[in-house]
């Protein structure tokens, strides 16, 4: 895994600016640094290397093709690079080393860029210079695992793995994009086709941007080389027709292949283990293939209600893994918080970023590459909201609109704190006890008010408040991907999340958290063959008898006893409300002070103050909305109150 940065056209960066940009990418590539500048055109590539495959100098970058036509600046991993190598050998190409970067580059030289993108399975973002066509191409992987920012500045196209490096090259503080800020407060992250800084864009998943120097006066237009929604339509048009046993067996086979492909490395390998379905299954499959105990890592909390580390410990013990457990205190969280703006570049408010950063740092002390269970929820209907929203949608559509509105007002009239107390009572059956019950019940009210699938998804995805927080601005309409008609509510939300929430939140979170520690995370659930098969499975293979991820649970049953496999969803959730009302209250209050916001002139002070006051009083369980404001304020202080 690496960090890339570059400038094409116009005025190339000064030596000081290029050094500053590469320094900001050092955490993404601590093992080496490379630069290259074309002699005939204004073009500069910078690269920071995390050596994972072919640790020798043969894997250094920027890399030149043997024919001399292409120069590649690459960030990522190509998991099927052995297949690319086999094809090259059949064509008489002798490689100099054994890195996946060289396999990718020489395949481009032999077969062309479009063929190579279609043939490559991996996570990546890269810049390719074609000396013959005098053309620069930027490309990103199919699902958006690796980031790539770009902007046109003064006749130049500037690109980088992170926004901080791009800003270092341009030495431009830039302007805040108020629409992007409004979107951020709705979901806790900036959408994939936007950026918090005006004039900067993120290359979307599965896009290529090709540009030659004469085109730099006009904004470049990326093109898609792959469409997930088309794959989904094809898969759903030819649904899997086998029985349960064959579906379970094929799922295990595909997932095993994906895990093994992502275990290839010339450096130590481990896995993150939460004790939930996804991570436990991946660890079981990987440990089965290894001749030695797999290093696994989990995180726990001081508050018992949020501590699921015992699940991971029991799974690791049963499978024979070498397990490391990190217990997170509020003091450790406090130490991480000041680093968050520098790590995430844009405002980002998924609070599980904190344990993610801590567990990545702990894992990096022992391994360089780790397997992660991310992506399983979007592919196999893992989020509880899919089933609950589907059920609610079916039932509520039968009710007259007036009766639905009466139900909504009735639910919202009762404070969330009351629902919290009522649905956590000890006399209730355990399956009925819900953490954050008030938030869930009020979210149900928003679901009940939805008139269509788009409104339904907005209701379940809203961060915690629909009150406009940006000064003199109504909440802008969230840019939901256009995916056509899918009549199944769960399937529709899964696809929208795969195109939006997965790259915008989940993959952003794990990329920045892991790269902050120079740890490479690999996600087998994002394997193309597995995704295609999963989408061909009718929904009853994913949701059945009140269980989500039904088929993954049945695969896991083959590897763990029922006492370990029949677990509720586990993850890296943090006791955010308790922290904000307790040890972090004074810190939060300083950032939410009206005088501070008045000086900035960006947020609706009355709305923020009311939200904070109601949250502290327990009348509103909106910890995540409060956290989003805090993450924006700390980001603003780090990036817009100081030079780029």
Secondary structure, DSSP 8 states (H G I E B T S, - for coil): -EEEEEEESS----HHHHHHHHHHTGGG-BTEEEEEE-SSSSEEEEEEE---S--SGGG-SSEE-TTSSEEEEEEEEETTHHHHHHHHHHTT---SS--HHHHHHHHHHHH-HHHHHHH--EEEEEEEEETTTTEEEEEE-TT--S--EEEEETTEEEEESSHHHHHHHHT----B-HHHHHHHHHHSS--TT--SBTTEEE--TTEEEEEEGGGGGS----EES--HHHHHHHHHHT---S-HHHHHHHHHHHHHHHHHHTT--SS-EEEE--SSHHHHHHHHHHHHH-SS--EEEEEEESSGGG--HHHHHHHHHHHT-EEEEEEE-HHHHHHHHTTHHHHHSS----TTHHHHHHHHHHHHTT-SEEEE-TTHHHHHT-SHHHHHHHHHHHHHTTS-HHHHHHHHHHHHHS-HHHHHHHTT-TTS-GGG--TTHHHHHHHHHHHHH--SHHHHHHHHH--S--S--BTT----------------HHHHHHHHHHHTHIIIIIHHHHHHHHHHTT-EEEEGGG-HHHHHHHHHS-GGGTSBTTBSSHHHHHHHHTTS-HHHHS---------HHHHHHTTTHHHHHHHT-HHHHHHHT-B-HHHHHHHHHHHHHTS---HHHHHHHHHHHHHHHHHTSS--
